[in-house]
Amino acid sequence: MHVKIVNPKKFQAMKKSLLVLLALVIALPGLKAQDNNKAERKGPIITFDKKLRDEAGNYVWDYGTIQQGADGSSFFAFKNTGTEPLVLSEVRSSCGCTVPRWPREPIMPGKSDTIKVKYDTKRLGQINKTITVISNAVNNPVVLRIKGNVVEKPAEVVPVKPAGASVPTGNK
């Protein structure tokens, strides 16, 4: 039997070609699966305003620092970017101090609406609450967040009359 030794450079080139071919054979079914996922995503899709996204991709309403008793309202605008009506069945908060209000009617494809959230700013300290949106959307559930810090309202300063001072009466 005669064994022919292959040039090492040709062998390396042939090895690279086979690896590229093998990678393509493995990757092509995966690319086809991505197309199928797009087809499976038919239905309602809830899409929130991109301005609400933080650096981690979460939807967050940031109150910043607010005073005790200030308006604790926040608004999460969304759009049904899907192909079927969107129905929000439940929107619940992680705490009784946070009260969400949401549309009860179906949101048609291409239409927009808002989830309103009211936080009780009588409570001092950090705000870090979640609101879970349950719907018939393909991307169900969606978690929203509110954050901030409630500080004590400064005391009102009332001018004090110095001791021994007389009050002018207007008569001379």
C-alpha positions as CSV (number, residue, x, y, z in Angstrom):
1,M,0.0,0.0,0.0
2,H,1.3,3.4,-1.0
3,V,0.6,6.4,1.3
4,K,1.0,9.9,-0.1
5,I,1.9,12.7,2.3
6,V,0.0,15.9,1.7
7,N,1.7,19.3,1.7
8,P,1.1,20.7,5.2
9,K,0.0,24.2,3.8
10,K,-2.5,22.5,1.5
11,F,-3.7,20.4,4.3
12,Q,-4.3,23.6,6.5
13,A,-6.2,25.3,3.6
14,M,-8.3,22.2,3.1
15,K,-9.0,22.0,6.8
16,K,-10.1,25.7,6.9
17,S,-12.4,25.2,3.9
18,L,-14.1,22.2,5.5
19,L,-14.6,24.1,8.8
20,V,-16.2,27.0,6.9
21,L,-18.5,24.6,5.0
22,L,-19.4,22.8,8.3
23,A,-20.2,26.2,9.9
24,L,-22.5,27.1,7.0
25,V,-24.3,23.8,7.2
26,I,-24.9,24.4,10.9
27,A,-25.8,28.1,10.6
28,L,-28.3,27.9,7.8
29,P,-31.0,26.0,9.7
30,G,-30.6,28.6,12.5
31,L,-31.2,31.5,10.0
32,K,-34.3,29.7,8.8
33,A,-35.6,29.3,12.3
34,Q,-35.3,33.1,12.9
35,D,-37.6,33.7,9.9
36,N,-40.0,31.2,11.4
37,N,-39.9,33.1,14.7
38,K,-41.0,36.3,12.8
39,A,-44.0,34.4,11.5
40,E,-44.8,33.1,15.0
41,R,-44.8,36.7,16.3
42,K,-48.2,37.4,14.7
43,G,-50.6,38.8,17.2
44,P,-50.6,41.9,19.4
45,I,-47.2,43.3,20.5
46,I,-47.0,45.9,23.2
47,T,-44.3,48.5,22.5
48,F,-43.4,51.2,25.1
49,D,-41.9,54.6,24.4
50,K,-38.2,54.2,23.8
51,K,-37.5,57.3,25.9
52,L,-38.5,55.3,29.0
53,R,-35.7,52.7,28.5
54,D,-32.7,52.8,30.8
55,E,-29.2,51.7,30.0
56,A,-30.1,48.1,30.8
57,G,-33.1,48.1,28.5
58,N,-35.8,48.3,31.2
59,Y,-38.8,50.6,31.0
60,V,-38.4,53.1,33.9
61,W,-40.1,56.3,35.0
62,D,-37.5,58.2,37.1
63,Y,-39.1,60.8,39.4
64,G,-35.6,62.0,40.5
65,T,-35.8,63.7,43.9
66,I,-39.2,65.0,44.8
67,Q,-40.7,66.5,47.9
68,Q,-43.1,64.7,50.2
69,G,-46.7,65.3,49.1
70,A,-45.7,66.1,45.4
71,D,-47.6,64.8,42.4
72,G,-46.6,61.1,42.1
73,S,-48.1,60.5,38.7
74,S,-46.2,58.8,35.9
75,F,-47.3,57.8,32.4
76,F,-46.1,54.8,30.3
77,A,-47.2,55.4,26.7
78,F,-47.4,52.3,24.6
79,K,-48.5,51.2,21.1
80,N,-49.8,48.0,19.7
81,T,-47.3,47.2,17.0
82,G,-48.8,43.8,16.4
83,T,-51.3,42.4,13.9
84,E,-54.2,41.8,16.3
85,P,-56.1,43.7,19.0
86,L,-54.2,44.1,22.3
87,V,-56.0,43.5,25.6
88,L,-54.5,44.4,28.9
89,S,-56.1,41.9,31.3
90,E,-54.2,43.0,34.5
91,V,-51.7,45.6,35.5
92,R,-50.5,45.1,39.1
93,S,-47.9,46.9,41.3
94,S,-45.5,45.5,43.8
95,C,-46.9,47.6,46.6
96,G,-50.2,49.2,47.7
97,C,-48.5,52.6,47.6
98,T,-48.5,52.4,43.8
99,V,-51.8,52.4,41.9
100,P,-51.9,51.7,38.2
101,R,-54.8,52.6,35.8
102,W,-54.9,51.1,32.4
103,P,-57.3,51.0,29.4
104,R,-59.9,48.2,29.6
105,E,-60.9,48.4,25.9
106,P,-58.9,46.5,23.3
107,I,-56.1,48.6,21.6
108,M,-56.3,48.0,17.9
109,P,-53.1,47.4,15.8
110,G,-51.3,50.7,15.2
111,K,-53.1,52.5,18.0
112,S,-51.6,53.9,21.2
113,D,-52.7,54.4,24.8
114,T,-51.2,55.0,28.3
115,I,-50.8,53.2,31.6
116,K,-51.0,55.8,34.4
117,V,-49.3,55.0,37.7
118,K,-49.8,57.0,40.9
119,Y,-47.3,56.7,43.7
120,D,-48.1,57.8,47.2
121,T,-45.5,60.5,47.9
122,K,-46.4,60.8,51.6
123,R,-43.9,58.1,52.2
124,L,-40.3,59.3,52.6
125,G,-37.2,57.6,51.1
126,Q,-36.3,55.7,47.9
127,I,-38.9,54.7,45.4
128,N,-38.2,51.4,43.6
129,K,-41.4,49.7,42.6
130,T,-42.4,47.4,39.7
131,I,-45.6,47.3,37.7
132,T,-46.3,44.1,35.8
133,V,-48.4,44.3,32.7
134,I,-50.4,41.1,31.9
135,S,-51.9,41.0,28.4
136,N,-52.5,38.8,25.3
137,A,-49.4,40.3,23.7
138,V,-46.7,38.0,22.1
139,N,-44.2,39.7,24.5
140,N,-46.2,39.1,27.6
141,P,-45.6,39.9,30.5
142,V,-43.9,43.3,30.5
143,V,-42.4,44.8,33.7
144,L,-42.3,48.5,34.2
145,R,-40.5,50.3,37.0
146,I,-40.7,53.6,38.9
147,K,-37.8,55.0,40.9
148,G,-36.8,58.1,42.7
149,N,-36.4,59.6,46.1
150,V,-39.0,61.4,48.3
151,V,-37.5,63.9,50.6
152,E,-39.1,65.8,53.4
153,K,-40.8,69.1,52.4
154,P,-38.9,72.0,53.9
155,A,-40.7,73.8,56.8
156,E,-42.3,77.0,55.9
157,V,-40.5,80.0,57.4
158,V,-42.9,82.5,59.1
159,P,-41.4,85.9,59.9
160,V,-41.2,86.4,63.6
161,K,-41.7,89.8,65.2
162,P,-38.7,90.8,67.3
163,A,-39.3,91.1,71.1
164,G,-40.2,94.6,72.2
165,A,-41.0,95.9,68.7
166,S,-44.2,97.9,68.3
167,V,-46.6,97.4,65.5
168,P,-47.3,100.6,63.4
169,T,-50.9,101.6,63.5
170,G,-51.0,104.1,60.8
171,N,-52.0,107.0,63.2
172,K,-49.5,109.9,63.9
